[in-house]
Amino acid sequence: MAHNKNNYVDYYRMYGRFSLKWQHRVFPCLIPPQIRHFILIRKWQNTHSNLNKFLLKTRMHFLQKRSFIDIPPQTKLGNGLSMYHTGLVIVNDKAIIGNNVTLSPGVTIGKTANKKGDGPGYPKIGNEVWIGTNAVIIGNVTIRDNVLIAANCFVNRNVPSNSVVFGNPAIIKEGKQNATTGYIRNRV
């Protein structure tokens, strides 16, 4: 297996190294399923062969059934996506996720078909964002950099940088320069 540093940026977020631990080299099935899923997505995005894309998508499909991670390969992922626990995570294929983002179990990032306001759209998530358990981010919203979204939040409006978001509907506390300090480790 050839090791491309760009494919293992998510592994770095969890383990603090770009090369696989010896256990993972000998037994690749020991790599956590969320990391395997992210590696397959990055390989799918970097290949131009239709056969390879088909094979990688098939592997992702079977892995998705076991890990409950529904992140399509078309999703634009920044470097260093992290999930420390598996659980049902759903991300729309047109969503954009920035660098050093942490997703917790139960997160949904999707579109809305709302006819009012901005209309249907897809979330754009910036860099250094931590998203708590069961948080829902929907619609044509932009989550800026250095944002902490607490558990069980429903976010359907834009969030400025350096903010903490909590509650349902979302309550935004701005001006928190260290909003994600202690939450995001091994930044890429």
C-alpha positions in Angstrom: 0.0 0.0 0.0 1.6 3.3 -1.1 1.4 6.0 1.6 0.5 9.4 0.4 0.8 12.1 3.1 -2.3 13.9 1.8 -4.4 10.7 2.3 -3.4 10.4 5.9 -4.0 13.9 7.3 -7.1 12.6 9.1 -5.0 9.8 10.6 -2.7 12.5 11.9 -5.5 14.3 13.7 -6.2 11.2 15.7 -2.7 9.8 16.3 -0.4 12.8 15.8 1.6 11.1 13.0 1.4 10.8 9.2 2.7 7.3 9.0 0.7 4.3 10.2 1.4 2.6 13.4 3.0 -0.8 13.0 -0.3 -2.5 14.1 -2.2 -0.7 11.4 0.4 -1.6 8.8 0.2 -5.3 9.7 -3.5 -5.3 10.3 -5.2 -2.5 8.2 -8.6 -3.6 9.6 -7.5 -2.2 13.0 -7.6 1.3 11.5 -10.8 2.9 13.0 -13.6 2.8 10.4 -14.0 6.6 10.3 -10.4 7.0 9.3 -10.7 4.3 6.7 -13.7 6.1 5.3 -11.9 9.4 5.1 -8.9 7.8 3.4 -11.2 6.1 0.8 -12.9 9.5 0.1 -9.5 11.2 -0.4 -8.3 8.4 -2.7 -11.6 8.6 -4.7 -11.2 12.3 -5.1 -7.6 11.9 -6.3 -8.2 9.1 -8.9 -9.2 9.6 -12.5 -9.9 6.0 -13.3 -13.6 5.1 -13.4 -12.9 1.5 -12.4 -10.9 2.7 -9.4 -13.7 5.1 -8.4 -16.2 2.3 -8.7 -14.1 0.0 -6.5 -13.4 2.7 -3.9 -17.1 3.7 -3.8 -18.1 0.0 -3.3 -15.6 -0.3 -0.4 -17.1 2.9 1.1 -20.6 1.5 0.8 -19.8 -1.6 2.7 -17.8 0.3 5.3 -20.7 2.8 5.7 -23.1 -0.1 6.6 -20.8 -1.0 9.5 -19.7 2.4 10.7 -22.9 4.4 10.1 -21.0 7.2 8.5 -22.7 8.7 5.4 -20.3 11.1 3.9 -20.4 10.8 0.1 -17.1 10.9 -1.8 -18.2 14.1 -3.7 -18.2 16.1 -0.4 -15.4 18.7 -0.4 -13.3 17.9 2.7 -10.5 20.0 4.0 -7.4 18.6 5.6 -7.7 17.0 9.1 -11.3 15.9 9.4 -11.7 14.0 12.7 -14.3 11.8 14.3 -13.1 10.2 17.6 -16.2 8.0 17.9 -18.3 6.3 15.2 -22.0 6.9 15.1 -24.6 8.0 12.6 -23.2 11.0 10.8 -24.9 12.3 7.7 -23.3 14.9 5.4 -24.7 16.2 2.1 -22.6 15.6 -0.9 -22.6 19.3 -1.8 -21.5 20.5 1.7 -18.1 22.0 2.1 -16.0 21.2 5.2 -12.8 23.1 6.0 -9.6 22.1 7.7 -9.3 20.7 11.2 -13.0 20.0 11.7 -14.2 17.6 14.3 -17.5 15.8 13.9 -19.2 14.0 16.8 -21.7 11.1 16.6 -25.2 12.1 15.4 -24.2 15.1 13.4 -26.3 16.0 10.4 -25.0 18.5 7.8 -27.6 18.9 5.0 -29.6 21.0 2.7 -33.0 22.5 3.1 -35.8 22.8 0.6 -37.2 25.9 2.3 -38.8 28.2 -0.2 -38.5 31.3 2.1 -35.3 33.3 2.7 -32.2 32.3 0.8 -33.9 29.2 -0.6 -32.3 25.8 -0.8 -28.7 25.6 -0.1 -25.8 23.7 1.4 -23.7 24.4 4.5 -20.2 25.7 4.3 -18.1 25.0 7.3 -14.8 26.9 7.9 -11.6 25.8 9.6 -11.0 24.9 13.2 -14.7 24.0 13.9 -15.8 21.5 16.5 -19.4 20.1 16.1 -20.9 18.4 19.1 -23.1 15.3 19.4 -26.5 15.4 17.6 -25.9 18.9 16.2 -27.9 19.7 13.0 -26.6 22.2 10.5 -28.9 22.7 7.5 -29.5 25.1 4.7 -27.5 27.8 2.9 -25.4 28.7 6.0 -21.8 29.6 6.5 -20.0 28.5 9.7 -16.8 30.6 9.9 -13.5 29.7 11.5 -12.8 28.9 15.2 -16.4 28.0 16.1 -17.6 25.5 18.7 -21.1 24.1 18.1 -22.4 22.5 21.3 -24.3 19.2 21.5 -28.0 19.1 20.3 -27.8 22.5 18.5 -30.0 23.3 15.5 -28.1 25.8 13.3 -29.9 27.3 10.3 -28.2 30.7 10.2 -24.7 32.0 9.6 -22.2 31.9 12.4 -19.3 34.4 12.6 -15.8 33.5 13.4 -14.7 33.0 17.1 -18.1 32.0 18.3 -19.7 29.4 20.6 -23.2 28.1 19.5 -25.6 26.3 21.8 -29.3 25.7 22.1 -32.2 24.9 19.9 -32.8 27.3 18.1 -29.1 28.3 18.0 -27.9 31.0 20.3 -24.6 32.5 19.2 -22.0 34.0 21.6 -19.5 36.0 19.5 -16.0 37.2 20.4 -14.6 34.0 21.9 -11.0 34.1 20.6 -10.2 30.7 22.0 -13.6 29.0 21.3 -12.0 25.7 20.2 -9.0 25.6 22.5 -8.8 22.2 24.1 -11.2 20.7 21.7 -9.2 20.6 18.5 -5.9 18.7 18.8 -3.2 17.8 16.3 -4.0 20.6 13.9 -2.8 20.0 10.3 
